[in-house]
Amino acid sequence: MRFETPLIPGTLVRRYKRFLADVILDSGEAVIAHCPNSGSMLSVDRPGSEVWLSRSPNAKRKLPLTWELVRVGGALVGINTGRPNSLVAEGIAAGSIPELSGYASLRREVRYGRNSRIDLLLESDDRPPCYVEIKNVTLRRGGGASPAEFPDAVTARGAKHLAELTAVAAAGGRAVMLYLIQRPDADRFELARDIDPAYGRAFLTAREHGVEMLCYGCSVSIEGIYLDRVIDMCDGSRNRGLRRGEPGGVED
């Protein structure tokens, strides 16, 4: 996914009220940007960090600038939770997610379950529909080989999504939970059970009932973000995607 227009660099002053961020642009201008992330943003919202913003083509928008990237250590991290659905859809179309290949159509935000919407619904005449829920992952505590983690805050909504997928799988349907890591410095993933034990329990229940757990990582630059590799899941869930460099796998 290429950004539609060149990103605007700046320095984060503070993030507040969940959806607002004060930024000093490299030009010296002080702006308020929209923060498209409702999580705690633990580890990725430190004041003084380098950030990059996109500008909306809608001149009537109250906040025309949106926070897209932040530099953490030497890595760029994508914090916009509005991007993962498109990134995964793009990956499916490109054949980069073999577990989700072979479907004739893809629909977004389809109503299902108890007043829920599934991120992606894959359909074909020759197989049952596949319900795909996607979670953006930015949390990484520590350096070295420390894993990326989810969630970064208590998420009753996330647990509800797992329960909805569990119901689909228990009824004989295909349900997939896909964690998308928008940072290039993590090659492992695990649940942050210390942050939200209830989500951890919902994850185990979902897996026991047949919900498939997948995890993919992204390359991130100021030009764009691309799904590029399978990520190992530390809890033992089997991600059946192909590793980068394997025959038929994702290319560098």
C-alpha positions as CSV (number, residue, x, y, z in Angstrom):
1,M,0.0,0.0,0.0
2,R,1.6,3.3,-1.1
3,F,0.6,6.4,0.7
4,E,-1.6,8.5,-1.6
5,T,0.5,11.7,-1.0
6,P,4.0,12.3,0.5
7,L,3.9,12.1,4.3
8,I,4.7,15.2,6.3
9,P,7.5,14.8,9.0
10,G,7.4,16.3,12.5
11,T,8.0,15.7,16.2
12,L,5.3,14.4,18.6
13,V,4.6,16.8,21.5
14,R,1.8,14.7,23.1
15,R,-1.1,12.4,22.3
16,Y,-4.3,13.2,24.3
17,K,-8.0,12.5,24.4
18,R,-7.2,9.2,22.5
19,F,-7.8,10.7,19.1
20,L,-5.7,13.9,19.1
21,A,-1.9,14.6,18.8
22,D,0.0,17.8,19.1
23,V,2.9,17.8,16.5
24,I,5.6,20.3,15.6
25,L,6.2,19.9,11.8
26,D,9.7,20.1,10.5
27,S,8.7,23.4,9.0
28,G,8.2,24.7,12.6
29,E,4.4,24.9,12.4
30,A,2.5,23.5,15.4
31,V,-0.5,21.4,14.4
32,I,-3.2,19.2,15.9
33,A,-3.4,15.9,14.0
34,H,-6.0,13.1,14.2
35,C,-4.7,10.0,16.0
36,P,-6.4,7.0,14.3
37,N,-5.8,4.6,17.2
38,S,-8.0,4.0,20.1
39,G,-5.6,1.8,22.1
40,S,-3.2,2.9,24.8
41,M,-0.4,3.1,22.2
42,L,2.0,1.8,24.8
43,S,5.6,2.0,23.5
44,V,4.7,4.1,20.5
45,D,3.5,7.5,21.8
46,R,6.6,8.9,23.5
47,P,6.9,12.7,23.3
48,G,9.8,13.8,21.2
49,S,9.4,10.9,18.7
50,E,9.7,11.4,15.0
51,V,6.3,11.1,13.4
52,W,4.9,11.3,9.9
53,L,1.4,12.6,9.0
54,S,-0.8,12.3,5.9
55,R,-2.9,15.1,4.6
56,S,-6.6,14.5,3.7
57,P,-7.7,15.7,0.2
58,N,-11.0,16.8,1.9
59,A,-10.5,20.5,2.5
60,K,-13.6,20.6,4.8
61,R,-12.2,18.1,7.3
62,K,-11.7,19.7,10.7
63,L,-8.4,17.9,11.2
64,P,-6.8,17.5,7.8
65,L,-3.7,15.8,9.1
66,T,-3.6,12.2,10.3
67,W,-0.8,10.5,12.2
68,E,0.5,7.5,10.2
69,L,4.0,6.5,11.4
70,V,6.3,6.9,14.4
71,R,10.0,6.0,14.7
72,V,10.7,3.7,17.6
73,G,14.4,3.0,18.0
74,G,15.5,2.4,14.4
75,A,12.2,1.1,13.2
76,L,9.2,2.8,11.6
77,V,5.8,1.7,13.1
78,G,2.4,2.1,11.5
79,I,-0.1,3.3,14.1
80,N,-3.1,3.9,11.9
81,T,-5.7,1.2,12.7
82,G,-7.7,2.1,9.6
83,R,-4.9,0.6,7.4
84,P,-4.8,-3.1,8.3
85,N,-8.0,-4.1,6.5
86,S,-6.7,-2.7,3.2
87,L,-3.3,-4.2,3.8
88,V,-4.7,-7.6,4.3
89,A,-7.1,-7.3,1.4
90,E,-4.1,-6.2,-0.8
91,G,-2.1,-9.2,0.5
92,I,-4.9,-11.6,-0.3
93,A,-5.2,-10.2,-3.9
94,A,-1.4,-10.5,-4.3
95,G,-1.4,-14.2,-3.1
96,S,0.8,-13.3,-0.1
97,I,-1.6,-15.0,2.4
98,P,-1.9,-18.5,1.1
99,E,-4.3,-19.5,3.9
100,L,-6.8,-17.1,2.5
101,S,-6.4,-17.7,-1.2
102,G,-8.8,-19.2,-3.7
103,Y,-12.0,-17.2,-2.8
104,A,-13.9,-15.5,-5.6
105,S,-15.0,-12.4,-3.7
106,L,-14.1,-10.2,-0.8
107,R,-16.5,-8.0,1.1
108,R,-15.7,-5.6,4.0
109,E,-17.6,-4.7,7.1
110,V,-20.4,-7.3,6.7
111,R,-22.9,-7.6,9.5
112,Y,-22.9,-10.9,11.3
113,G,-23.4,-12.4,14.8
114,R,-24.8,-10.2,17.5
115,N,-24.7,-6.7,16.1
116,S,-21.1,-7.1,14.8
117,R,-19.3,-6.5,11.6
118,I,-16.6,-8.8,10.2
119,D,-13.6,-7.0,8.8
120,L,-13.4,-9.2,5.7
121,L,-15.8,-11.9,4.4
122,L,-14.4,-14.2,1.7
123,E,-16.8,-16.1,-0.4
124,S,-16.9,-18.7,-3.2
125,D,-19.6,-21.0,-4.6
126,D,-17.5,-24.1,-4.0
127,R,-16.7,-23.6,-0.3
128,P,-18.1,-22.1,2.9
129,P,-17.6,-18.4,3.6
130,C,-14.5,-17.4,5.6
131,Y,-14.9,-14.7,8.3
132,V,-11.7,-12.8,8.9
133,E,-11.1,-10.5,11.9
134,I,-8.0,-8.3,11.8
135,K,-6.1,-6.7,14.7
136,N,-3.4,-4.1,14.3
137,V,-0.3,-4.8,16.5
138,T,2.1,-2.1,17.5
139,L,3.1,-3.0,21.1
140,R,6.7,-4.3,21.7
141,R,8.2,-4.1,25.2
142,G,11.9,-4.3,25.3
143,G,14.5,-4.7,22.6
144,G,16.5,-7.6,21.1
145,A,14.3,-10.6,20.3
146,S,11.3,-9.4,22.3
147,P,8.0,-10.2,20.6
148,A,5.2,-7.9,19.4
149,E,2.2,-8.2,21.6
150,F,-1.6,-7.7,21.6
151,P,-3.6,-6.0,23.1
152,D,-1.9,-2.9,24.4
153,A,-5.0,-2.1,26.6
154,V,-8.0,-3.9,28.0
155,T,-10.3,-4.6,25.1
156,A,-13.8,-5.9,25.8
157,R,-14.6,-5.2,22.1
158,G,-11.7,-7.5,21.1
159,A,-12.9,-10.3,23.3
160,K,-16.4,-9.9,21.8
161,H,-14.9,-10.3,18.3
162,L,-13.2,-13.5,19.4
163,A,-16.5,-14.8,20.9
164,E,-18.3,-14.0,17.5
165,L,-15.6,-16.0,15.6
166,T,-15.9,-18.8,18.1
167,A,-19.6,-19.0,17.4
168,V,-18.9,-19.2,13.6
169,A,-16.4,-22.0,14.1
170,A,-18.5,-23.9,16.6
171,A,-21.4,-23.9,14.0
172,G,-19.0,-25.4,11.4
173,G,-18.0,-22.3,9.6
174,R,-14.5,-21.0,8.9
175,A,-13.3,-18.2,11.2
176,V,-9.9,-16.6,11.1
177,M,-8.2,-14.2,13.6
178,L,-5.3,-12.4,11.8
179,Y,-2.9,-10.2,13.8
180,L,-1.0,-7.7,11.6
181,I,2.2,-6.3,13.0
182,Q,2.9,-2.9,11.4
183,R,6.5,-2.8,12.4
184,P,9.6,-4.5,10.9
185,D,11.5,-5.2,14.1
186,A,9.5,-8.1,15.5
187,D,9.6,-11.7,14.3
188,R,7.5,-13.2,17.1
189,F,4.1,-12.5,18.5
190,E,2.4,-13.3,21.8
191,L,-0.6,-12.2,23.8
192,A,-0.2,-9.6,26.4
193,R,-2.1,-11.6,29.0
194,D,-0.8,-9.4,31.8
195,I,-2.6,-6.4,30.2
196,D,-5.9,-8.2,29.5
197,P,-6.3,-11.6,31.0
198,A,-9.9,-11.8,29.7
199,Y,-8.7,-11.4,26.2
200,G,-6.2,-14.2,26.7
201,R,-9.0,-16.5,27.9
202,A,-11.2,-15.6,24.9
203,F,-8.3,-16.4,22.6
204,L,-7.8,-19.9,24.1
205,T,-11.5,-20.6,23.9
206,A,-11.6,-19.5,20.3
207,R,-8.6,-21.6,19.3
208,E,-10.1,-24.6,21.1
209,H,-13.3,-24.3,19.0
210,G,-11.4,-24.1,15.7
211,V,-10.8,-20.4,15.1
212,E,-7.6,-20.2,13.0
213,M,-4.9,-17.9,14.3
214,L,-2.6,-16.2,11.8
215,C,0.0,-13.5,12.2
216,Y,1.8,-11.5,9.5
217,G,4.3,-8.7,9.6
218,C,4.8,-5.6,7.5
219,S,7.7,-3.6,6.0
220,V,7.1,0.0,6.8
221,S,8.6,3.1,5.1
222,I,7.5,6.7,4.5
223,E,6.5,5.6,1.0
224,G,4.2,2.8,2.0
225,I,3.4,-0.3,4.1
226,Y,3.4,-3.8,2.7
227,L,2.6,-7.2,4.2
228,D,5.9,-9.2,3.8
229,R,6.3,-12.1,6.2
230,V,4.8,-14.7,8.4
231,I,5.3,-14.1,12.2
232,D,5.8,-17.0,14.6
233,M,3.2,-17.2,17.4
234,C,4.8,-17.8,20.8
235,D,1.8,-19.6,22.3
236,G,2.1,-22.5,19.9
237,S,-0.7,-21.5,17.5
238,R,0.3,-22.7,14.1
239,N,0.5,-20.1,11.4
240,R,0.6,-22.1,8.2
241,G,1.7,-19.3,5.9
242,L,5.0,-19.5,3.9
243,R,8.1,-17.9,5.3
244,R,9.9,-15.3,3.2
245,G,12.3,-17.0,0.8
246,E,10.5,-20.4,0.9
247,P,9.3,-21.8,-2.5
248,G,6.1,-20.0,-3.2
249,G,6.5,-17.7,-0.3
250,V,6.6,-13.9,0.0
251,E,9.5,-12.3,-1.8
252,D,11.8,-9.7,-0.4
